[in-house]
Amino acid sequence: MPEVYRFSKPEIVIRIYPREPKHHKPHFHVEFQGKKMSISIDDVEEIDGYLPPNARRIVLSWARENQEFLRRAWDAVRAGKKPPKLK
């Protein structure tokens, strides 16, 4: 399960799974203190799960600013390649 980004403070992990049949649209998974959420890339909307409000705000803001990176990461991971690094 490739990690595509990690926030250090607070520790939030962003992952994209290579073969996940559950959701059909491009999305990523967030993990924070045992809580998980799936978020669509194209419209930056919550699909499933729960994050505490502060972590949710941080992730949604970051995702809006980094949609192009997330699209490239989605394409790479789904093609079996290593995700790009965020510059």
Long-range contacts (C-beta under 8 A, 24 or more apart in sequence): 2-73, 2-77, 2-82, 2-83, 4-28, 4-70, 4-73, 4-77, 4-83, 4-86, 5-62, 5-66, 5-86, 7-58, 7-62, 10-54, 10-55, 10-58, 12-55, 12-58, 12-59, 14-59, 16-73, 16-74, 16-77, 16-78, 16-83, 17-77, 18-77, 18-78, 18-80, 19-78, 23-47, 23-48, 26-70, 26-71, 26-74, 27-74, 28-63, 28-70, 28-73, 28-74, 30-55, 30-59, 32-59, 39-63, 41-67, 41-70, 41-71, 41-74, 42-67
